[in-house]
Amino acid sequence: MNVALAGLLLAAAGQAMAGPITLSASAPAQFGKDNIKFTAQTQDSYSLHLEQAGLVSGTLQTLGTGTALPSIDISSAYLLKSDGVTRVDFTESKAGNWNSGLNWVEQWSLAPVSLSAGDWTLVVVEQGWGSKHYSAYQGGLSLVPISNSNKVPEPQMAVLSLTALAAMGLVLRKRRKA
């Protein structure tokens, strides 16, 4: 019974920021988790909605409190499309050697990648190692819309454009005759 209660307290000690994240070109998205001490490996999930297709990039970093270095090991971070198949991984750009028993600042990044609009899940897999100080992680995502200039025009737009060109041609022809 006490072991189960201790597990619940440990799980409650570090809560991820709640609520779905909406990512649009005008509003970068922020995410994070505070108050992490010693925990088993935990998978934090954030619901993410992309309002439009575009290039998505992001960062993720561990943080300590005060002058203490973070004691949190992130083993992976990725975006997973609602289809359950499409997965885009963050890359660890700054890491430490956890086998040496020291605390480290970790940094992860997501290079700009083309993602479709819709629902995604942001997943961060982490384990807290701190016994004296709390640790945290925070990150952000940004979206740059994909240009519409590469798209093939719809048939209605082509018909409208041809009609406008024909009307301009008739006007020019009448001016020449007059």
QUIQUIZI-V555527 format. One record per run of one state. SS is the DSSP state (a for helix, b for strand, c for the rest). FROM is the first residue (numbers start at 1). LEN is the number of residues. If there is no record, write none. Layout:
SS_FROM_LEN, SS_FROM_LEN
//
This chain:
c_1_1, a_2_12, c_14_2, b_16_1, c_17_4, b_21_4, c_25_2, b_27_1, c_28_1, b_29_8, c_37_5, b_42_9, c_51_3, b_54_10, c_64_8, b_72_10, c_82_5, b_87_3, c_90_1, b_91_4, c_95_3, a_98_3, c_101_6, b_107_9, c_116_2, b_118_11, c_129_6, b_135_11, c_146_2, a_148_3, c_151_4, a_155_23, c_178_1
//
